[in-house]
């Protein structure tokens, strides 16, 4: 079940990124499928970390830095 949810998340993210690519919002060099997979993997790690040590300002900074690094 979790694997299906993860695949679904990757699919939704990939489609959203592809639409933004088609509309010129994102750089043409961005691979929507690879980026969706990276973001989904990152989210898995964040969810696990949140169970151990939740510090909202730190998470917000990490997420902002991560997405900025991806050019999103």
N, C-alpha and C positions, 0 to 999 in steps of 0.2 A: 504494500500500500504506500509506504513512504517513497519507494522508488518511483511509483507512478506519479505521485504528487510532485516529486523533483523534476521528472520529465515534463510534466504539465507546466511547471513554472518556467523551465527552460524554453518551452515552446512559446509561451505567452511573452516572455522577455524578448526572445528572438524576433517575434512578429512585431512587437512595438518598436524595437530597434530598426527593423527593416523598413517600417513605415516612415520613421524619422530619416533614414537614409534616403528613401525615395523622395521625401519632401525637402531634402537638402539641409536638414537640421544638423546632421552628423557628417563628419568627414567621409568621403567615399572609400577611403582605405579601411574603414572599420568593418570587421567581419561580424555580422550580427549573431551568428550561431556560436562562434568562439567566445564573443563577449558575453552572451547570455549564459554560457556554461561557466565562465569565470565568475560572473556576478552570483549565480546560484551557489557555486562552491563557497564563495566568500560569505554569503548569507548563512550557509550551514555552519560555518565556523563562528559567526557572530551569535547565532542562536545558542550554540554550545557554550560559548564564553559567557553569555548572559546568565546562564544557569549557575555559573561558578562565581562570577564577580561582575555585578551590574553597576556601571558608573555611566549614567546617561550622557553627561557632557563629553566624556572620553569617547563613548561610542559615536556620538554625533560628529566629533572631530575626525574619527577614523573613517566613518562612512563618507564624509565630505571629501577627505583626502583621497580615498579610494576612487570615488566616482570622478573627481577632478583628474586624477591620474589616467583614467580611462577616456577622458575627453567628453564625459557626459555631464 
